[in-house]
Amino acid sequence: MPLLQVRDFPAELYDAISRIAHEENRSIPQQTIVLLKTALNLSHERKTRRQAVLREIDSLNIKNANTFPDPASLTREDRDR
């Protein structure tokens, strides 16, 4: 199994992982692996979901979509009221 060594790891993160590991009855390395797997899976799921939404939007073939107002401009206008 590969070995991972992290230098200059922030103390507050180490303390948080240590606390969670204790609560979950895991070692710090075990808890770190669980947290990394969870974070990487969530990131992949979000990216996949965003790509699916963009494909769905593209499939709608909305006419004149490039003439829609800029969302940032609309937000600014609404805030200025």
Buried (B, 14 or more C-beta within 10 A) or exposed (E): EEEEEEEEEEEEEEEEBBEBBEEEEBEEEEBBEBBEEEEEEEEEEEEEEEEEEEEEEEEEEEEEEEEEEEEEEEEEEEEEE
